[in-house]
Amino acid sequence: MGVSGCGKSTIGKLLATKLQVDFYDADDFHPTKNIEKMRKGIPLNDADRQPWLAKMRKQFIVWRERGGAVLACSALKETYRRFLKEENIDIEFIFLEGSFELILERMKQRKGHFMSNHLLQSQLDTLEIPTYGMHINIDQSPQVIINKILIKINNE
């Protein structure tokens, strides 16, 4: 979890491969109107996010039956994270955090992503940093990040 551009998809795909489970990107669960708003630089509100969150929460049950999955999802607010866990699904949140400057630079390097760089500050303003889960700084290589995550998972 984390703001756009923090590396959720990159880290999520690598982690899913290491754990031998499927990877999913929460962006794929957004209705078209949400994607269009973000493409235009308009921040989503809670009403926009509700159907998106509900669709993913239903999938958690399917993924649990398949042995788990890795989902790259912003989950910026505590209410969103609580909503996703309401079905008593065991979710391990991994918060990818980094400086505004680092994340903005990464966003500028992306090609073809619908998220406007101008929305980074609104995401940071919305972000409620969890007091639980893993907190991983993104100022290191993806492989180092994955190794840190795997060490923490194996020690739990």
Secondary structure by P-SEA (a helix, b strand, c coil): cccccccaaaaaaaaaaaacbbbbbccccccaaaaaaaaaccccccccaaaaaaaaaaaaaaaaaacbbbbbcccccaaaaaaaaccccbbbbbbbbbcaaaaaaaaaacccccccccaaaaaaaacccccccbbbbccccaaaaaaaaaaaaaac
